[in-house]
Amino acid sequence: MTIGSLSIILILGIVNFVLVLFQLSTGLRWIKVPFGVHRKTGIAFFITASVHGLLGLIVS
């Protein structure tokens, strides 16, 4: 499963890494955002991590 020449699993892994960094920096108040933004990105992280893990299990 690829988009162009990149694996979908790789793309989701990179997106998850960015979302984890954002969640960490907003949770520790390094970046100040409203709580709603922090919550919505947490939900997005949960969804992308679930899809990333499911695709990883299916492919292997």
Chimera marker file (.cmm) of the C-alpha trace (Angstrom):
<marker_set name="trace">
<marker id="1" x="0.000" y="0.000" z="0.000" r="1" g="1" b="0" radius="0.5"/>
<marker id="2" x="1.703" y="3.130" z="-1.217" r="1" g="1" b="0" radius="0.5"/>
<marker id="3" x="0.944" y="6.692" z="-2.154" r="1" g="1" b="0" radius="0.5"/>
<marker id="4" x="3.361" y="7.574" z="-4.907" r="1" g="1" b="0" radius="0.5"/>
<marker id="5" x="6.468" y="5.780" z="-3.728" r="1" g="1" b="0" radius="0.5"/>
<marker id="6" x="5.866" y="6.187" z="0.036" r="1" g="1" b="0" radius="0.5"/>
<marker id="7" x="4.207" y="3.598" z="2.217" r="1" g="1" b="0" radius="0.5"/>
<marker id="8" x="0.940" y="4.641" z="3.878" r="1" g="1" b="0" radius="0.5"/>
<marker id="9" x="2.218" y="3.123" z="7.115" r="1" g="1" b="0" radius="0.5"/>
<marker id="10" x="5.343" y="5.291" z="6.953" r="1" g="1" b="0" radius="0.5"/>
<marker id="11" x="3.288" y="8.417" z="6.280" r="1" g="1" b="0" radius="0.5"/>
<marker id="12" x="0.976" y="7.670" z="9.232" r="1" g="1" b="0" radius="0.5"/>
<marker id="13" x="4.009" y="7.010" z="11.431" r="1" g="1" b="0" radius="0.5"/>
<marker id="14" x="5.461" y="10.412" z="10.609" r="1" g="1" b="0" radius="0.5"/>
<marker id="15" x="2.081" y="12.090" z="11.211" r="1" g="1" b="0" radius="0.5"/>
<marker id="16" x="1.828" y="10.286" z="14.567" r="1" g="1" b="0" radius="0.5"/>
<marker id="17" x="5.293" y="11.472" z="15.562" r="1" g="1" b="0" radius="0.5"/>
<marker id="18" x="4.373" y="15.080" z="14.782" r="1" g="1" b="0" radius="0.5"/>
<marker id="19" x="1.109" y="14.736" z="16.718" r="1" g="1" b="0" radius="0.5"/>
<marker id="20" x="2.943" y="13.263" z="19.725" r="1" g="1" b="0" radius="0.5"/>
<marker id="21" x="5.398" y="16.168" z="19.699" r="1" g="1" b="0" radius="0.5"/>
<marker id="22" x="2.515" y="18.641" z="19.481" r="1" g="1" b="0" radius="0.5"/>
<marker id="23" x="0.611" y="16.935" z="22.314" r="1" g="1" b="0" radius="0.5"/>
<marker id="24" x="3.716" y="16.913" z="24.490" r="1" g="1" b="0" radius="0.5"/>
<marker id="25" x="4.562" y="20.536" z="23.842" r="1" g="1" b="0" radius="0.5"/>
<marker id="26" x="1.003" y="21.739" z="24.458" r="1" g="1" b="0" radius="0.5"/>
<marker id="27" x="0.578" y="19.555" z="27.528" r="1" g="1" b="0" radius="0.5"/>
<marker id="28" x="3.769" y="20.925" z="29.069" r="1" g="1" b="0" radius="0.5"/>
<marker id="29" x="2.700" y="24.460" z="28.053" r="1" g="1" b="0" radius="0.5"/>
<marker id="30" x="5.700" y="25.036" z="25.797" r="1" g="1" b="0" radius="0.5"/>
<marker id="31" x="3.149" y="26.035" z="23.151" r="1" g="1" b="0" radius="0.5"/>
<marker id="32" x="0.019" y="27.706" z="24.456" r="1" g="1" b="0" radius="0.5"/>
<marker id="33" x="-3.176" y="26.646" z="22.694" r="1" g="1" b="0" radius="0.5"/>
<marker id="34" x="-6.774" y="26.411" z="23.880" r="1" g="1" b="0" radius="0.5"/>
<marker id="35" x="-7.777" y="23.126" z="25.506" r="1" g="1" b="0" radius="0.5"/>
<marker id="36" x="-10.135" y="22.371" z="22.617" r="1" g="1" b="0" radius="0.5"/>
<marker id="37" x="-7.232" y="22.291" z="20.157" r="1" g="1" b="0" radius="0.5"/>
<marker id="38" x="-5.259" y="20.002" z="22.458" r="1" g="1" b="0" radius="0.5"/>
<marker id="39" x="-8.255" y="17.672" z="22.771" r="1" g="1" b="0" radius="0.5"/>
<marker id="40" x="-8.975" y="17.585" z="19.019" r="1" g="1" b="0" radius="0.5"/>
<marker id="41" x="-5.359" y="16.785" z="18.159" r="1" g="1" b="0" radius="0.5"/>
<marker id="42" x="-5.443" y="14.039" z="20.802" r="1" g="1" b="0" radius="0.5"/>
<marker id="43" x="-8.469" y="12.516" z="19.073" r="1" g="1" b="0" radius="0.5"/>
<marker id="44" x="-6.733" y="12.828" z="15.698" r="1" g="1" b="0" radius="0.5"/>
<marker id="45" x="-3.662" y="11.145" z="17.180" r="1" g="1" b="0" radius="0.5"/>
<marker id="46" x="-5.777" y="8.261" z="18.494" r="1" g="1" b="0" radius="0.5"/>
<marker id="47" x="-7.404" y="7.726" z="15.097" r="1" g="1" b="0" radius="0.5"/>
<marker id="48" x="-4.184" y="7.897" z="13.081" r="1" g="1" b="0" radius="0.5"/>
<marker id="49" x="-2.342" y="5.661" z="15.564" r="1" g="1" b="0" radius="0.5"/>
<marker id="50" x="-5.151" y="3.099" z="15.387" r="1" g="1" b="0" radius="0.5"/>
<marker id="51" x="-5.108" y="3.066" z="11.580" r="1" g="1" b="0" radius="0.5"/>
<marker id="52" x="-1.298" y="2.938" z="11.580" r="1" g="1" b="0" radius="0.5"/>
<marker id="53" x="-1.293" y="-0.060" z="13.922" r="1" g="1" b="0" radius="0.5"/>
<marker id="54" x="-4.088" y="-1.858" z="12.085" r="1" g="1" b="0" radius="0.5"/>
<marker id="55" x="-2.360" y="-1.464" z="8.733" r="1" g="1" b="0" radius="0.5"/>
<marker id="56" x="0.903" y="-2.643" z="10.282" r="1" g="1" b="0" radius="0.5"/>
<marker id="57" x="-0.802" y="-5.804" z="11.527" r="1" g="1" b="0" radius="0.5"/>
<marker id="58" x="-2.529" y="-6.457" z="8.212" r="1" g="1" b="0" radius="0.5"/>
<marker id="59" x="0.631" y="-6.023" z="6.130" r="1" g="1" b="0" radius="0.5"/>
<marker id="60" x="2.879" y="-8.176" z="8.314" r="1" g="1" b="0" radius="0.5"/>
<link id1="1" id2="2" r="1" g="1" b="0" radius="0.2"/>
<link id1="2" id2="3" r="1" g="1" b="0" radius="0.2"/>
<link id1="3" id2="4" r="1" g="1" b="0" radius="0.2"/>
<link id1="4" id2="5" r="1" g="1" b="0" radius="0.2"/>
<link id1="5" id2="6" r="1" g="1" b="0" radius="0.2"/>
<link id1="6" id2="7" r="1" g="1" b="0" radius="0.2"/>
<link id1="7" id2="8" r="1" g="1" b="0" radius="0.2"/>
<link id1="8" id2="9" r="1" g="1" b="0" radius="0.2"/>
<link id1="9" id2="10" r="1" g="1" b="0" radius="0.2"/>
<link id1="10" id2="11" r="1" g="1" b="0" radius="0.2"/>
<link id1="11" id2="12" r="1" g="1" b="0" radius="0.2"/>
<link id1="12" id2="13" r="1" g="1" b="0" radius="0.2"/>
<link id1="13" id2="14" r="1" g="1" b="0" radius="0.2"/>
<link id1="14" id2="15" r="1" g="1" b="0" radius="0.2"/>
<link id1="15" id2="16" r="1" g="1" b="0" radius="0.2"/>
<link id1="16" id2="17" r="1" g="1" b="0" radius="0.2"/>
<link id1="17" id2="18" r="1" g="1" b="0" radius="0.2"/>
<link id1="18" id2="19" r="1" g="1" b="0" radius="0.2"/>
<link id1="19" id2="20" r="1" g="1" b="0" radius="0.2"/>
<link id1="20" id2="21" r="1" g="1" b="0" radius="0.2"/>
<link id1="21" id2="22" r="1" g="1" b="0" radius="0.2"/>
<link id1="22" id2="23" r="1" g="1" b="0" radius="0.2"/>
<link id1="23" id2="24" r="1" g="1" b="0" radius="0.2"/>
<link id1="24" id2="25" r="1" g="1" b="0" radius="0.2"/>
<link id1="25" id2="26" r="1" g="1" b="0" radius="0.2"/>
<link id1="26" id2="27" r="1" g="1" b="0" radius="0.2"/>
<link id1="27" id2="28" r="1" g="1" b="0" radius="0.2"/>
<link id1="28" id2="29" r="1" g="1" b="0" radius="0.2"/>
<link id1="29" id2="30" r="1" g="1" b="0" radius="0.2"/>
<link id1="30" id2="31" r="1" g="1" b="0" radius="0.2"/>
<link id1="31" id2="32" r="1" g="1" b="0" radius="0.2"/>
<link id1="32" id2="33" r="1" g="1" b="0" radius="0.2"/>
<link id1="33" id2="34" r="1" g="1" b="0" radius="0.2"/>
<link id1="34" id2="35" r="1" g="1" b="0" radius="0.2"/>
<link id1="35" id2="36" r="1" g="1" b="0" radius="0.2"/>
<link id1="36" id2="37" r="1" g="1" b="0" radius="0.2"/>
<link id1="37" id2="38" r="1" g="1" b="0" radius="0.2"/>
<link id1="38" id2="39" r="1" g="1" b="0" radius="0.2"/>
<link id1="39" id2="40" r="1" g="1" b="0" radius="0.2"/>
<link id1="40" id2="41" r="1" g="1" b="0" radius="0.2"/>
<link id1="41" id2="42" r="1" g="1" b="0" radius="0.2"/>
<link id1="42" id2="43" r="1" g="1" b="0" radius="0.2"/>
<link id1="43" id2="44" r="1" g="1" b="0" radius="0.2"/>
<link id1="44" id2="45" r="1" g="1" b="0" radius="0.2"/>
<link id1="45" id2="46" r="1" g="1" b="0" radius="0.2"/>
<link id1="46" id2="47" r="1" g="1" b="0" radius="0.2"/>
<link id1="47" id2="48" r="1" g="1" b="0" radius="0.2"/>
<link id1="48" id2="49" r="1" g="1" b="0" radius="0.2"/>
<link id1="49" id2="50" r="1" g="1" b="0" radius="0.2"/>
<link id1="50" id2="51" r="1" g="1" b="0" radius="0.2"/>
<link id1="51" id2="52" r="1" g="1" b="0" radius="0.2"/>
<link id1="52" id2="53" r="1" g="1" b="0" radius="0.2"/>
<link id1="53" id2="54" r="1" g="1" b="0" radius="0.2"/>
<link id1="54" id2="55" r="1" g="1" b="0" radius="0.2"/>
<link id1="55" id2="56" r="1" g="1" b="0" radius="0.2"/>
<link id1="56" id2="57" r="1" g="1" b="0" radius="0.2"/>
<link id1="57" id2="58" r="1" g="1" b="0" radius="0.2"/>
<link id1="58" id2="59" r="1" g="1" b="0" radius="0.2"/>
<link id1="59" id2="60" r="1" g="1" b="0" radius="0.2"/>
</marker_set>
